[in-house]
Amino acid sequence: MAWERRPAEETPAAEQRTFRDERGRRWTGVVHSGSERRGEEHAEVIFMCDDQPSETRRVARLPIKAAEVDDRWREMGEDEVLEAFRRSRPA
């Protein structure tokens, strides 16, 4: 099996979004290509709690191709980011 490096323009940048959850804690979400099988066909967002670094990180799968997630993540409204957070599971 030969591995190919994907073009740089298709590699998601580490775009960050910061928001507060229902409990008032501040979180930062960072997108990247999917880590599961066929990871290029979807993207994931990792959420880290800024107020409580010991809080378990969370991960949510986004139904967006990895090559397109940067622009979509930047354009998402606050409500869409919170919805992704609510769907997340412990990482």
GIWOSUL-V426407 format. One record per residue. PSI is psi in whole degrees, 0 to 359 (* if undefined). OMEGA is omega in whole degrees, -180 to 180 (* if undefined). Layout:
# GIWOSUL-V426407
[[PSI | OMEGA] [PSI | OMEGA]]
This chain:
# GIWOSUL-V426407
[[126 | 180] [138 | 178] [141 | 177] [139 | 175] [132 | 180] [153 | 179] [148 | -177] [324 | -179] [346 | 178] [1 | 179] [120 | -179] [136 | 174] [162 | -180] [65 | 179] [130 | -177] [144 | 173] [133 | 180] [140 | -179] [172 | 176] [139 | 178] [183 | -177] [336 | 180] [1 | 178] [2 | 180] [143 | 180] [131 | -180] [153 | 173] [132 | 178] [137 | 180] [131 | -179] [153 | 175] [170 | 179] [156 | -176] [148 | -178] [346 | -180] [179 | 179] [139 | -179] [40 | -175] [339 | 179] [344 | -177] [354 | 177] [168 | 177] [165 | 177] [156 | 174] [133 | 177] [128 | 179] [131 | 178] [134 | 180] [120 | -179] [327 | -177] [329 | -179] [86 | -177] [337 | 180] [349 | 178] [138 | 180] [133 | 175] [155 | -178] [154 | -180] [140 | 176] [138 | 177] [134 | 178] [137 | -180] [51 | -177] [138 | 178] [145 | -178] [324 | -178] [341 | -176] [356 | -170] [329 | -178] [305 | -178] [318 | -179] [319 | 180] [319 | 178] [325 | -176] [344 | -178] [141 | 174] [165 | -180] [321 | -180] [324 | 178] [322 | 178] [316 | 178] [323 | 178] [318 | 176] [320 | 179] [317 | -180] [329 | 179] [351 | -174] [161 | 179] [160 | 178] [138 | -179] [* | *]]
